Amino acid sequence: MEKKATKWENGRKPADIDAVRLNDIGFRLILIPAFGIVIPLVTGMMEDARFSLWQQKLSFLYTIGISFVIWQGNRFLLFTLRSYFDWFNKPLRKIIALLLTIPFYTVPVSVLLLVVWYRIFRNGQTDWNTVGLTTLIILIAVLFIVHVYETVFLVKEAESEKVMLAQTEKARAEAELEALKNQIDPHFMFNSLNTLSHLIEEDPQKARRFNDLLADVYRYILQNKARDLVLVREEIGFLNDYFSLLKIRFEEAVQLRMDIPDEELDQYLVPPISLQVLAENAIKHNEFNDVQPLIIDIRLRGDELVVHNNLQRKILRRRSSGVGLQNLEERYQLTTRKSITIRQDTGDFTVCLPVLKIA
């Protein structure tokens, strides 16, 4: 039985008071009768009493009842206090609340029920020393059981807190990944529409072909944007379509070379639209023409796709923000828990993309 919280310290609800479910039925079924029998024997309540067999049975039944009343009453108080105090915010208040409620319930109720026992089974001849000793043992037992309950609750709450944090982290990562994926559309469309506008003025025939290819490319983006991983074969096919767009505008000034065995294209996975980002980045940052073309070379080496291009740095009016590569790196971290590797020297620019092998 668990009481739901109605008020929280500092406005904070303990992580999972509502979520924790404590199945202590077996615990109570064993210990309540055990305490009801053992404590009277230890304290000598039965000494010097000439009980018949039925009187002994009724006497133990009564002391088990005392044990039940003490246990259930303190259990109710414990669960009620958990609705108002928790160890995380105000541990001192929690301790004070337990010390004020548990003994002030246990001691009077124990004394009262023990006196009644003496009236029923000992003709009202109350042994106050035995009553005091029995009450003290009951109180010690209650404090021990309360400690056990609180320890179990703290362990369960810690486990639940970990689950909640993991779920929160997963939701945050999914939201971040979705935001990063959504950055792809505007960036790609902006560049493509600029290219289309340029071609419409220069060569309407090419513009028409470009528009048809653009539809195919954008269809791939829409179909795969929601996926975290795609086959390398699918990504290479998309890159070929994207490169066909580039060839319409730049012709022989851009070239694509690939060295990936066909049988391995279906054995590895990568985040979608990874290779297109690298190709677009190379176009953006390099000078090229038919005499000095931009050559993008893609090879599968071990567990990495190595994407290399010759570096012919373009002088940009504004410094690049690096959003494209940063977006790709963050998507890789969130999707694969791996990082891309970027190497650059005087004439070469290389990015290594980790691939995941299909089990």
Residue frames relative to the residue before (quaternion, step in Angstrom):
aa qw qx qy qz dx dy dz
M 1.0000 0.0000 0.0000 0.0000 0.00 0.00 0.00
E 0.0506 0.8182 -0.5687 0.0681 3.57 -0.81 0.92
K 0.3364 -0.7611 0.5275 0.1710 3.48 -0.82 1.07
K 0.4069 -0.7131 0.5106 0.2554 3.58 -0.88 0.84
A 0.5185 -0.6625 0.4479 0.3026 3.50 -1.10 0.74
T 0.1646 -0.7795 0.5973 0.0928 3.52 -1.14 0.74
K 0.7870 0.1307 -0.0617 0.5998 3.57 1.22 -0.38
W 0.1250 -0.8158 0.5641 0.0264 3.57 -0.94 0.87
E 0.5350 -0.6090 0.4798 0.3355 3.52 -1.14 0.69
N 0.8512 0.0431 -0.0730 0.5180 3.56 -0.96 0.96
G 0.6202 -0.5770 0.3419 0.4068 3.56 1.15 0.54
R 0.5985 0.5716 -0.3657 0.4258 3.58 1.25 0.13
K 0.2927 -0.7372 0.5841 0.1725 3.52 -0.83 0.97
P 0.4984 -0.6326 0.4836 0.3430 3.60 -0.82 0.87
A 0.7006 -0.5594 0.2377 0.3738 3.49 -0.98 1.00
D 0.8440 -0.0603 0.0931 0.5248 3.56 0.78 -0.87
I 0.1034 0.7962 -0.5848 0.1156 3.61 0.79 0.92
D 0.6892 0.4635 -0.2816 0.4804 3.58 0.94 -0.86
A 0.6836 0.5182 -0.2907 0.4239 3.54 1.08 -0.75
V 0.6424 0.5449 -0.3352 0.4220 3.60 1.06 -0.74
R 0.0577 -0.7680 0.6375 0.0202 3.53 -0.92 0.94
L 0.1355 -0.8139 0.5633 0.0437 3.56 -0.63 1.13
N 0.1456 -0.7896 0.5937 0.0538 3.55 -0.48 1.20
D 0.1030 0.8298 -0.5335 0.1272 3.57 0.03 1.33
I 0.2782 0.7913 -0.5094 0.1922 3.61 1.17 0.38
G 0.6733 0.4927 -0.2948 0.4659 3.58 0.86 -0.94
F 0.6013 0.5712 -0.3243 0.4550 3.53 1.10 -0.86
R 0.7123 0.4515 -0.2492 0.4762 3.58 0.86 -0.99
L 0.6360 0.5505 -0.3330 0.4261 3.59 0.96 -0.83
I 0.7021 0.4441 -0.2660 0.4889 3.58 1.10 -0.66
L 0.7738 0.4186 -0.2178 0.4226 3.57 0.69 -1.11
I 0.6006 0.5652 -0.3839 0.4152 3.63 1.00 -0.63
P 0.6890 0.4308 -0.3020 0.4984 3.66 0.79 -0.83
A 0.6254 0.5548 -0.3499 0.4227 3.59 1.01 -0.81
F 0.6751 0.4692 -0.2987 0.4847 3.60 0.88 -0.89
G 0.6459 0.5458 -0.3186 0.4282 3.57 1.01 -0.83
I 0.7116 0.4162 -0.2490 0.5083 3.58 1.15 -0.53
V 0.7084 0.4934 -0.2748 0.4234 3.58 0.83 -1.02
I 0.6695 0.5284 -0.3230 0.4101 3.61 0.81 -0.95
P 0.6585 0.4822 -0.3377 0.4688 3.69 0.83 -0.77
L 0.6530 0.5081 -0.3233 0.4593 3.60 1.02 -0.73
V 0.6635 0.5104 -0.3045 0.4544 3.58 0.97 -0.87
T 0.7395 0.4247 -0.2285 0.4697 3.58 0.92 -0.89
G 0.4914 -0.7009 0.4120 0.3124 3.62 1.22 -0.08
M 0.2671 0.7837 -0.5224 0.2039 3.59 1.13 0.51
M 0.7198 0.4581 -0.2493 0.4582 3.58 1.06 -0.68
E 0.4934 0.6747 -0.4316 0.3390 3.60 1.23 -0.17
D 0.8351 0.1904 -0.1676 0.4881 3.51 -1.21 0.66
A 0.5802 0.5521 -0.3944 0.4506 3.59 1.17 0.39
R 0.2505 -0.7693 0.5723 0.1338 3.55 -0.78 1.03
F 0.0509 0.8196 -0.5613 0.1025 3.51 0.19 1.37
S 0.4044 -0.6411 0.5865 0.2854 3.48 -1.21 0.64
L 0.7065 -0.4459 0.3201 0.4467 3.55 -1.29 0.20
W 0.6848 0.4726 -0.2981 0.4679 3.60 0.90 -0.86
Q 0.6221 0.5251 -0.3489 0.4643 3.60 1.06 -0.65
Q 0.6278 0.5251 -0.3338 0.4677 3.59 1.04 -0.73
K 0.6575 0.5088 -0.3095 0.4615 3.55 0.96 -0.90
L 0.6755 0.4807 -0.2990 0.4725 3.59 0.93 -0.92
S 0.6223 0.5481 -0.3368 0.4459 3.58 1.08 -0.76
F 0.6833 0.4637 -0.2845 0.4870 3.58 0.90 -0.93
L 0.6078 0.5421 -0.3574 0.4572 3.56 1.09 -0.66
Y 0.6457 0.5107 -0.3147 0.4724 3.57 1.05 -0.77
T 0.6839 0.4737 -0.3020 0.4654 3.64 0.86 -0.87
I 0.5948 0.5229 -0.3682 0.4871 3.58 1.16 -0.54
G 0.6117 0.5378 -0.3379 0.4716 3.58 1.11 -0.69
I 0.6141 0.5248 -0.3467 0.4768 3.60 1.03 -0.77
S 0.6497 0.5210 -0.3094 0.4590 3.55 0.93 -0.94
F 0.6522 0.5175 -0.3144 0.4561 3.59 0.97 -0.86
V 0.6706 0.5003 -0.3016 0.4572 3.59 0.87 -0.95
I 0.6641 0.4967 -0.3045 0.4685 3.60 0.92 -0.90
W 0.6725 0.5027 -0.3004 0.4526 3.59 0.87 -0.97
Q 0.7188 0.4588 -0.2687 0.4479 3.57 0.70 -1.09
G 0.6353 0.5279 -0.3366 0.4520 3.59 1.02 -0.73
N 0.6881 0.4630 -0.2804 0.4833 3.57 0.90 -0.89
R 0.6061 0.5451 -0.3538 0.4586 3.57 1.09 -0.64
F 0.6402 0.5150 -0.3180 0.4731 3.57 0.99 -0.85
L 0.6556 0.5012 -0.3118 0.4709 3.60 0.94 -0.87
L 0.6470 0.5371 -0.3193 0.4370 3.56 0.95 -0.88
F 0.6889 0.4638 -0.2840 0.4793 3.57 0.88 -0.92
T 0.6341 0.5270 -0.3354 0.4557 3.58 1.03 -0.72
L 0.6602 0.5080 -0.3093 0.4587 3.58 0.93 -0.87
R 0.6140 0.5591 -0.3550 0.4293 3.59 1.08 -0.64
S 0.6111 0.5567 -0.3498 0.4408 3.57 1.21 -0.41
Y 0.7715 0.3526 -0.1735 0.5003 3.58 1.18 -0.48
F 0.7840 0.1939 -0.1043 0.5804 3.58 1.14 -0.53
D 0.0080 -0.7875 0.6160 0.0172 3.56 -1.10 0.67
W 0.6172 -0.5951 0.3874 0.3390 3.54 -1.23 0.60
F 0.6350 0.5811 -0.3411 0.3778 3.60 1.07 -0.60
N 0.7501 0.3887 -0.2160 0.4895 3.58 0.95 -0.86
K 0.8223 0.0105 0.0724 0.5643 3.55 0.60 -1.20
P 0.0990 -0.8345 0.5387 0.0603 3.62 0.32 1.14
L 0.6225 0.5464 -0.3506 0.4370 3.61 1.03 -0.71
R 0.6496 0.5053 -0.3110 0.4754 3.58 0.98 -0.84
K 0.6204 0.5426 -0.3406 0.4524 3.57 1.05 -0.76
I 0.6643 0.5017 -0.3023 0.4644 3.58 0.92 -0.93
I 0.6562 0.5084 -0.3119 0.4623 3.58 0.92 -0.92
A 0.6486 0.5219 -0.3173 0.4542 3.60 0.96 -0.88
L 0.6578 0.4996 -0.3119 0.4695 3.59 0.97 -0.81
L 0.6826 0.4965 -0.2887 0.4519 3.58 0.93 -0.91
L 0.6773 0.4864 -0.2952 0.4663 3.57 1.12 -0.61
T 0.7500 0.4189 -0.2257 0.4595 3.58 0.94 -0.80
I 0.6776 0.5218 -0.3148 0.4116 3.59 0.79 -1.01
P 0.7228 0.4104 -0.2840 0.4780 3.69 0.65 -0.94
F 0.6775 0.5065 -0.3078 0.4355 3.60 0.96 -0.83
Y 0.6343 0.4453 -0.3408 0.5322 3.58 1.25 -0.12
T 0.7027 0.5137 -0.2812 0.4042 3.55 0.77 -1.10
V 0.7011 0.4981 -0.2944 0.4168 3.59 0.74 -1.04
P 0.7136 0.4400 -0.3032 0.4529 3.69 0.61 -0.94
V 0.6647 0.5010 -0.3143 0.4565 3.58 0.92 -0.88
S 0.6393 0.5234 -0.3290 0.4572 3.60 0.98 -0.81
V 0.6644 0.5009 -0.3075 0.4616 3.58 0.84 -0.97
L 0.6640 0.5157 -0.3098 0.4440 3.57 0.85 -0.95
L 0.7065 0.4574 -0.2724 0.4663 3.60 0.80 -0.96
L 0.6383 0.5166 -0.3350 0.4620 3.61 1.07 -0.64
V 0.6220 0.5263 -0.3362 0.4723 3.58 1.05 -0.74
V 0.6345 0.5150 -0.3244 0.4764 3.57 1.02 -0.80
W 0.6110 0.5452 -0.3518 0.4535 3.59 1.04 -0.76
Y 0.6640 0.4986 -0.3077 0.4645 3.58 0.92 -0.89
R 0.6408 0.5232 -0.3312 0.4537 3.59 1.01 -0.73
I 0.7013 0.4629 -0.2702 0.4700 3.58 1.01 -0.83
F 0.8323 0.2771 -0.1054 0.4683 3.56 0.75 -1.08
R 0.7707 0.2981 -0.1841 0.5323 3.62 1.21 -0.31
N 0.5336 -0.6771 0.3749 0.3409 3.55 1.23 0.61
G 0.6974 -0.5042 0.2695 0.4321 3.57 1.04 0.80
Q 0.5108 0.6320 -0.4299 0.3935 3.63 1.25 0.12
T 0.0997 -0.8482 0.5200 0.0124 3.55 0.25 1.34
D 0.2139 -0.7431 0.6232 0.1169 3.54 -0.93 1.02
W 0.2639 -0.8238 0.4809 0.1427 3.55 -0.04 1.32
N 0.5898 0.5579 -0.3768 0.4459 3.62 1.09 -0.53
T 0.6713 0.4777 -0.2892 0.4874 3.56 0.99 -0.90
V 0.6200 0.5340 -0.3416 0.4623 3.58 1.04 -0.76
G 0.6700 0.4989 -0.3034 0.4584 3.59 0.92 -0.89
L 0.6656 0.4959 -0.3040 0.4676 3.59 0.95 -0.90
T 0.6559 0.5117 -0.3108 0.4598 3.59 0.93 -0.89
T 0.6491 0.5147 -0.3176 0.4615 3.59 0.96 -0.88
L 0.6442 0.5213 -0.3217 0.4580 3.60 1.00 -0.83
I 0.6615 0.4931 -0.3096 0.4726 3.59 0.95 -0.86
I 0.6252 0.5307 -0.3349 0.4640 3.58 1.02 -0.80
L 0.6604 0.5106 -0.3096 0.4553 3.58 0.94 -0.91
I 0.6430 0.5102 -0.3219 0.4718 3.61 0.98 -0.83
A 0.6526 0.5104 -0.3136 0.4640 3.58 0.97 -0.86
V 0.6431 0.5233 -0.3179 0.4600 3.57 1.01 -0.85
L 0.6613 0.5005 -0.3149 0.4616 3.61 0.89 -0.88
F 0.6291 0.5256 -0.3345 0.4649 3.58 1.06 -0.73
I 0.6725 0.4916 -0.2958 0.4675 3.59 0.91 -0.93
V 0.6219 0.5293 -0.3388 0.4672 3.60 1.03 -0.78
H 0.6276 0.5306 -0.3266 0.4668 3.58 1.02 -0.81
V 0.6461 0.5137 -0.3169 0.4672 3.59 0.97 -0.87
Y 0.6448 0.5207 -0.3198 0.4591 3.59 0.92 -0.92
E 0.6943 0.4811 -0.2879 0.4512 3.59 0.80 -1.01
T 0.6277 0.5309 -0.3389 0.4576 3.58 1.04 -0.73
V 0.6537 0.5064 -0.3130 0.4673 3.57 0.94 -0.90
F 0.6596 0.5072 -0.3132 0.4578 3.58 0.95 -0.87
L 0.6509 0.5155 -0.3249 0.4528 3.59 0.94 -0.84
V 0.6427 0.5140 -0.3252 0.4658 3.58 0.99 -0.82
K 0.6767 0.4881 -0.2943 0.4660 3.57 0.91 -0.94
E 0.6522 0.5106 -0.3173 0.4618 3.59 1.01 -0.80
A 0.6283 0.5260 -0.3356 0.4647 3.58 1.06 -0.75
E 0.6489 0.5034 -0.3153 0.4756 3.58 0.99 -0.83
S 0.6677 0.4979 -0.2987 0.4658 3.56 0.94 -0.90
E 0.6179 0.5450 -0.3388 0.4543 3.56 1.07 -0.75
K 0.6377 0.5225 -0.3234 0.4646 3.56 1.02 -0.81
V 0.6482 0.5144 -0.3159 0.4641 3.57 0.98 -0.87
M 0.6613 0.5083 -0.3041 0.4603 3.57 0.95 -0.91
L 0.6488 0.5088 -0.3155 0.4697 3.59 0.99 -0.84
A 0.6451 0.5150 -0.3210 0.4642 3.56 1.01 -0.82
Q 0.6555 0.5025 -0.3083 0.4719 3.57 0.99 -0.85
T 0.6418 0.5196 -0.3155 0.4675 3.57 1.02 -0.82
E 0.6607 0.5053 -0.3018 0.4658 3.55 0.96 -0.91
K 0.6377 0.5209 -0.3255 0.4648 3.57 1.02 -0.80
A 0.6592 0.5028 -0.3074 0.4671 3.58 0.94 -0.90
R 0.6434 0.5169 -0.3233 0.4628 3.58 1.01 -0.82
A 0.6625 0.5052 -0.3085 0.4591 3.57 0.94 -0.91
E 0.6496 0.5104 -0.3199 0.4639 3.58 1.00 -0.82
A 0.6441 0.5119 -0.3211 0.4690 3.58 1.03 -0.78
E 0.6498 0.5081 -0.3163 0.4686 3.58 0.99 -0.85
L 0.6546 0.5158 -0.3145 0.4546 3.56 0.95 -0.89
E 0.6473 0.5149 -0.3175 0.4638 3.57 0.98 -0.84
A 0.6414 0.5185 -0.3212 0.4654 3.57 1.02 -0.80
L 0.6546 0.5055 -0.3133 0.4667 3.58 1.00 -0.82
K 0.6390 0.5170 -0.3289 0.4650 3.57 1.02 -0.79
N 0.6604 0.5228 -0.3087 0.4419 3.57 0.99 -0.82
Q 0.5851 0.5745 -0.3765 0.4311 3.59 1.20 -0.38
I 0.5769 0.6201 -0.3769 0.3750 3.57 1.17 -0.53
D 0.6529 0.5634 -0.3250 0.3881 3.58 0.85 -0.97
P 0.7205 0.4374 -0.2902 0.4531 3.63 0.58 -1.02
H 0.6501 0.5294 -0.3240 0.4383 3.56 0.97 -0.87
F 0.6858 0.4799 -0.2820 0.4689 3.56 0.86 -0.98
M 0.6877 0.4898 -0.2917 0.4496 3.58 0.85 -0.94
F 0.6152 0.5517 -0.3513 0.4402 3.56 1.00 -0.77
N 0.6918 0.4681 -0.2800 0.4733 3.59 0.85 -0.97
S 0.6680 0.5116 -0.3083 0.4439 3.57 0.96 -0.87
L 0.6666 0.4940 -0.3084 0.4652 3.59 0.95 -0.82
N 0.5968 0.5421 -0.3591 0.4701 3.59 1.10 -0.61
T 0.6587 0.5025 -0.3004 0.4727 3.54 0.99 -0.91
L 0.6525 0.5155 -0.3122 0.4594 3.58 0.94 -0.87
S 0.6354 0.5262 -0.3245 0.4627 3.56 0.97 -0.82
H 0.6467 0.5177 -0.3101 0.4664 3.56 1.01 -0.86
L 0.6913 0.4861 -0.2855 0.4519 3.59 0.93 -0.91
I 0.5879 0.5776 -0.3751 0.4244 3.59 1.04 -0.69
E 0.6847 0.4716 -0.2818 0.4790 3.56 1.00 -0.79
E 0.7445 0.4261 -0.2308 0.4593 3.59 0.92 -0.89
D 0.8125 -0.0543 0.1153 0.5689 3.58 0.81 -1.02
P 0.2706 -0.8067 0.5035 0.1498 3.63 -0.01 1.24
Q 0.6127 0.5545 -0.3573 0.4353 3.60 1.09 -0.70
K 0.6611 0.4810 -0.2973 0.4931 3.56 0.97 -0.86
A 0.6111 0.5614 -0.3494 0.4351 3.53 1.07 -0.77
R 0.6490 0.5157 -0.3235 0.4562 3.60 1.00 -0.78
R 0.6571 0.4933 -0.3030 0.4829 3.57 0.96 -0.87
F 0.6284 0.5383 -0.3234 0.4590 3.54 1.02 -0.86
N 0.6543 0.5248 -0.3115 0.4466 3.58 0.94 -0.86
D 0.6469 0.5112 -0.3205 0.4663 3.60 1.02 -0.80
L 0.6683 0.4889 -0.2967 0.4759 3.57 0.95 -0.89
L 0.6168 0.5579 -0.3372 0.4411 3.56 1.04 -0.81
A 0.6283 0.5344 -0.3343 0.4560 3.58 1.02 -0.76
D 0.6553 0.5037 -0.3108 0.4693 3.60 1.00 -0.85
V 0.6633 0.5110 -0.3024 0.4555 3.55 0.95 -0.91
Y 0.6937 0.4730 -0.2895 0.4596 3.55 0.86 -0.92
R 0.5739 0.5722 -0.3770 0.4485 3.58 1.17 -0.56
Y 0.6311 0.5252 -0.3281 0.4671 3.59 1.02 -0.80
I 0.6423 0.5276 -0.3256 0.4507 3.58 0.95 -0.86
L 0.6782 0.4934 -0.2922 0.4595 3.57 0.89 -0.93
Q 0.6882 0.4974 -0.2856 0.4443 3.57 0.96 -0.86
N 0.8004 0.3326 -0.1398 0.4788 3.58 1.01 -0.79
K 0.4439 0.7140 -0.4544 0.2943 3.57 1.24 -0.11
A 0.6853 0.4896 -0.2858 0.4571 3.58 1.04 -0.75
R 0.6203 0.5447 -0.3481 0.4442 3.60 1.22 -0.32
D 0.4360 -0.6953 0.5055 0.2664 3.55 -1.09 0.68
L 0.8058 0.0871 -0.0086 0.5858 3.57 1.05 -0.76
V 0.0770 -0.7673 0.6343 0.0547 3.55 -1.20 0.63
L 0.6175 -0.5279 0.4211 0.4034 3.56 -1.26 0.32
V 0.5799 -0.5719 0.4454 0.3718 3.55 -1.14 0.62
R 0.5997 0.5648 -0.3641 0.4345 3.61 1.04 -0.70
E 0.6618 0.4967 -0.3090 0.4689 3.60 0.92 -0.86
E 0.6739 0.4977 -0.2997 0.4564 3.57 0.93 -0.87
I 0.6383 0.5086 -0.3229 0.4792 3.58 1.05 -0.75
G 0.6320 0.5235 -0.3336 0.4639 3.61 1.00 -0.78
F 0.6464 0.5070 -0.3137 0.4761 3.57 1.00 -0.81
L 0.6464 0.5180 -0.3249 0.4564 3.58 0.96 -0.85
N 0.6286 0.5289 -0.3405 0.4572 3.61 1.00 -0.75
D 0.6443 0.5028 -0.3214 0.4783 3.60 1.00 -0.80
Y 0.6559 0.5047 -0.3127 0.4661 3.56 0.95 -0.87
F 0.6609 0.5051 -0.3139 0.4577 3.58 1.00 -0.81
S 0.5714 0.5696 -0.3848 0.4484 3.58 1.14 -0.49
L 0.6042 0.5372 -0.3477 0.4748 3.59 1.11 -0.64
L 0.6715 0.5006 -0.2999 0.4567 3.54 0.93 -0.93
K 0.6508 0.5316 -0.3214 0.4365 3.58 1.00 -0.81
I 0.5870 0.5708 -0.3775 0.4325 3.60 1.09 -0.60
R 0.7413 0.4037 -0.2311 0.4838 3.55 0.94 -0.88
F 0.8194 0.2949 -0.1292 0.4743 3.59 0.78 -1.03
E 0.2848 -0.7939 0.4889 0.2226 3.58 1.31 -0.24
E 0.8467 -0.1540 0.1004 0.4994 3.63 -0.78 -0.93
A 0.4895 0.6705 -0.4341 0.3499 3.58 1.23 0.04
V 0.7434 0.2422 -0.1955 0.5920 3.61 1.25 -0.23
Q 0.0369 -0.8027 0.5950 -0.0191 3.55 -0.96 0.89
L 0.1878 -0.7744 0.5982 0.0852 3.53 -1.12 0.79
R 0.0351 -0.7846 0.6189 -0.0088 3.54 -0.86 1.04
M 0.0479 -0.8098 0.5847 0.0001 3.57 -0.96 0.87
D 0.0558 -0.7723 0.6327 0.0136 3.53 -1.08 0.82
I 0.3431 0.7040 -0.5372 0.3132 3.54 0.29 1.34
P 0.4251 -0.7033 0.4989 0.2752 3.63 -0.59 1.06
D 0.5518 -0.6562 0.4062 0.3162 3.55 -0.88 0.97
E 0.6632 0.5257 -0.3196 0.4263 3.59 1.00 -0.77
E 0.6755 0.4891 -0.2978 0.4645 3.61 1.21 -0.36
L 0.4839 0.6887 -0.4296 0.3272 3.61 1.21 -0.17
D 0.7340 0.3900 -0.2200 0.5106 3.57 1.16 -0.62
Q 0.5998 0.5934 -0.3483 0.4085 3.60 1.24 0.17
Y 0.7635 0.3287 -0.1669 0.5302 3.58 1.26 -0.29
L 0.2488 -0.7567 0.5915 0.1248 3.53 -1.27 0.58
V 0.0299 -0.7666 0.6411 0.0189 3.56 -1.22 0.64
P 0.5874 -0.5322 0.4403 0.4217 3.62 -1.18 0.28
P 0.5253 -0.6572 0.4259 0.3327 3.63 -0.90 0.81
I 0.8367 0.2119 -0.1853 0.4697 3.53 -1.33 0.61
S 0.3439 0.7424 -0.5003 0.2832 3.60 1.13 0.64
L 0.7039 0.4676 -0.2748 0.4586 3.57 0.82 -1.00
Q 0.6170 0.5498 -0.3463 0.4440 3.59 1.06 -0.71
V 0.6157 0.5448 -0.3416 0.4555 3.58 1.05 -0.76
L 0.6768 0.4861 -0.2944 0.4680 3.59 0.95 -0.87
A 0.6374 0.5112 -0.3306 0.4723 3.59 1.01 -0.77
E 0.6589 0.5058 -0.3010 0.4684 3.57 0.95 -0.88
N 0.6320 0.5317 -0.3238 0.4616 3.56 1.06 -0.76
A 0.6499 0.5146 -0.3130 0.4635 3.59 1.01 -0.83
I 0.6396 0.5198 -0.3207 0.4668 3.60 1.00 -0.82
K 0.6791 0.5270 -0.2896 0.4210 3.54 0.92 -0.94
H 0.8028 0.3625 -0.1472 0.4500 3.58 0.89 -0.92
N 0.7293 0.4246 -0.2465 0.4766 3.61 1.20 -0.03
E 0.3835 -0.6526 0.6028 0.2522 3.51 -1.34 0.56
F 0.1368 0.7893 -0.5896 0.1027 3.62 -0.97 0.78
N 0.0001 -0.7661 0.6427 -0.0125 3.51 -1.31 0.52
D 0.7370 -0.4157 0.2731 0.4575 3.57 -1.27 -0.01
V 0.6584 0.5030 -0.3051 0.4695 3.59 1.10 -0.67
Q 0.7809 0.1351 -0.0572 0.6071 3.57 1.00 -0.87
P 0.0753 -0.8513 0.5184 0.0296 3.57 0.36 1.23
L 0.4497 -0.6137 0.5667 0.3164 3.50 -1.36 0.33
I 0.0942 -0.8073 0.5825 0.0105 3.56 -0.62 1.14
I 0.1136 -0.7794 0.6154 0.0298 3.54 -0.72 1.15
D 0.0968 -0.8155 0.5704 -0.0148 3.52 -0.59 1.23
I 0.0682 -0.8046 0.5899 0.0013 3.60 -0.80 1.05
R 0.0393 0.7955 -0.6002 0.0739 3.55 -0.79 1.09
L 0.3285 -0.6998 0.5950 0.2200 3.53 -1.22 0.58
R 0.0356 0.7975 -0.5960 0.0864 3.53 -0.56 1.23
G 0.8197 -0.0834 0.0169 0.5664 3.53 -0.28 1.27
D 0.7603 -0.3088 0.2596 0.5091 3.55 -0.71 -1.11
E 0.6405 0.4910 -0.3374 0.4846 3.58 1.11 0.70
L 0.2942 -0.6704 0.6436 0.2231 3.51 -1.27 0.58
V 0.1668 -0.7983 0.5755 0.0616 3.55 -0.57 1.19
V 0.0767 -0.8010 0.5935 -0.0131 3.57 -0.53 1.24
H 0.0042 0.8243 -0.5610 0.0766 3.55 -0.48 1.24
N 0.0431 0.7733 -0.6325 -0.0107 3.56 -1.15 0.62
N 0.5289 -0.6035 0.4867 0.3453 3.53 -1.21 0.60
L 0.3539 -0.7672 0.5088 0.1651 3.55 -0.94 0.95
Q 0.1004 0.7546 -0.6382 0.1150 3.54 -0.65 1.20
R 0.2127 -0.8722 0.4246 0.1174 3.45 0.67 1.31
K 0.3020 -0.7425 0.5778 0.1534 3.54 -0.91 1.05
I 0.3879 -0.6930 0.5528 0.2524 3.57 -1.04 0.75
L 0.1655 -0.8179 0.5484 0.0541 3.55 -0.44 1.25
R 0.5367 -0.6267 0.4583 0.3304 3.55 -1.08 0.72
R 0.7754 0.1571 -0.0855 0.6056 3.53 1.08 -0.78
R 0.5516 -0.6148 0.4494 0.3402 3.53 -1.08 0.75
S 0.4979 -0.6714 0.4610 0.2979 3.58 -0.94 0.92
S 0.4290 -0.7083 0.5057 0.2420 3.55 -1.05 0.80
G 0.3707 -0.7560 0.4688 0.2668 3.58 1.22 -0.35
V 0.2831 0.8011 -0.4909 0.1928 3.58 1.23 0.39
G 0.6421 0.5632 -0.3364 0.3967 3.60 0.92 -0.88
L 0.7183 0.4226 -0.2494 0.4932 3.59 0.78 -1.01
Q 0.6239 0.5323 -0.3422 0.4586 3.59 1.05 -0.70
N 0.6249 0.5309 -0.3233 0.4723 3.56 1.03 -0.84
L 0.6669 0.5067 -0.2967 0.4587 3.57 0.92 -0.95
E 0.6470 0.5221 -0.3135 0.4588 3.59 0.96 -0.87
E 0.6853 0.4803 -0.2893 0.4647 3.58 0.88 -0.91
R 0.6316 0.5133 -0.3389 0.4719 3.59 1.01 -0.72
Y 0.6371 0.5267 -0.3256 0.4590 3.59 1.01 -0.81
Q 0.6504 0.5186 -0.3198 0.4535 3.57 0.95 -0.89
L 0.7131 0.4645 -0.2637 0.4541 3.58 0.86 -0.95
T 0.7246 0.4472 -0.2436 0.4643 3.58 1.04 -0.77
T 0.8288 0.2142 -0.0717 0.5120 3.59 0.82 -0.99
R 0.3552 -0.7321 0.4907 0.3115 3.61 1.27 -0.32
K 0.6022 0.5147 -0.3671 0.4875 3.58 1.20 0.55
S 0.3674 -0.7289 0.5402 0.2048 3.55 -1.25 0.46
I 0.4365 -0.6465 0.5492 0.2999 3.51 -1.21 0.55
T 0.3029 -0.7386 0.5750 0.1791 3.57 -1.23 0.51
I 0.1119 -0.7943 0.5964 0.0300 3.58 -0.83 1.02
R 0.0064 -0.7848 0.6190 -0.0289 3.57 -0.83 1.04
Q 0.0168 0.7993 -0.5979 0.0574 3.56 -0.93 0.90
D 0.0414 0.7614 -0.6469 0.0044 3.54 -1.06 0.82
T 0.8231 -0.2746 0.1468 0.4749 3.57 -1.23 -0.23
G 0.8493 0.1449 -0.0495 0.5052 3.60 0.79 -0.92
D 0.7367 0.3838 -0.2158 0.5132 3.58 1.23 0.05
F 0.0899 -0.7582 0.6438 0.0519 3.52 -1.22 0.67
T 0.0024 0.8220 -0.5650 0.0713 3.58 -0.62 1.15
V 0.0550 -0.7599 0.6470 0.0302 3.54 -1.08 0.87
C 0.1836 -0.7775 0.5954 0.0849 3.55 -0.90 1.01
L 0.1447 -0.7995 0.5815 0.0425 3.55 -0.65 1.18
P 0.3770 -0.7131 0.5378 0.2451 3.65 -0.65 1.00
V 0.1552 -0.7662 0.6157 0.0986 3.57 -1.05 0.76
L 0.3363 -0.7326 0.5582 0.1964 3.55 -1.16 0.62
K 0.3457 -0.7516 0.5263 0.1962 3.55 -0.71 1.07
I 0.4381 -0.6803 0.5195 0.2745 3.56 -0.97 0.89
A 0.4438 -0.7105 0.4801 0.2602 3.57 -0.77 1.06
